[in-house]
Amino acid sequence: MDFLLIAVPLSYFALKKETNFLKLLGIKKIPVKELIIKSLQIFAVLFIASIALSYLFNLINLNDLNKVTEKVLQLRQGTQAILIYLLIARVLTEEIFFRGFLAPRIGAIYSSIIFALFHFAYGSIAEMLGAFILGLILAAAFQKNKNLLPNIGAHWIYNLVAVTLM
């Protein structure tokens, strides 16, 4: 699946004979200090939104995030290579595809819906709703910063913190 998340944008740009596909995907140089600050700012918004969503899901009795926790704990008990791959490579491919490629072409809402559907494998409605909201936040951050690298940094930190807290 991850291969497709990279292959689709690359094929699209190849067909259009675009050679500056990294720039078109929003991957641009950024000073390290600025990258760290922007990544942490986006992470903070994601983390606060996640806490608010968890609280809301508990209030309306829709919190089935234990399904996500079970899957992540299974991964943590298995080989660490898979978990590391998912934390690093999956985040990279998701940001490139959903924010760098899809969002500018079909909009933040539709790319976030597809991002949420991509999280269906966890079997959690709360996870899908959360992925939709967090996808909107990441799409808005990408639109504001015009650079995908802070999104990648924030998404990495978010997933690392989430897995660590489980």
C-alpha positions, 0 to 999 in steps of 0.5 A: 500500500505504501508503494502506491502512496508514492507511485501514484504522485510520481506517475502523475508527475511523470505523465505530465513530464514534471521534473520538479515533483518534490517542489510540487509535493511541497518538499522544500528546504527549510532552516532546521530551527524553523522546521523544528518550531513549525513541527512542534506547533503543528504537533501541539495542535494535533495533540490538543485536538486528539485530547479533545476528541477523546474527551468527546468520544467518551462523552458520547460513548463512542470511544472504541480506541481500545481497538487501535491500542490492541493492534499497536500493542501487537506490533510492539510485541512483534519485531521492532522493525515493523513498528519503526517502519510504520512510524517513519516510512508510513508517516512519510508516504501518508504526508506526501500522498494525502497532503502534498499530492491529494489536498492541493488537487481535490481539497482538504475535506476530500483528502481528509475523508480518504485519509480517514478511510485509510485508517479503517483497518484499525476497526475503530470509528473513533480512529477514523473520525479522529484521522479525518479531523487530524487530516484537516489540521494537517491539510490546513498546516500544509496550506499555511506553511506551503511546505510538507516538511513541518507536517512530516515532523509533526506527524512523526512526533504525534505517532511516536507520542501516541505509540509511547502512551499506549 
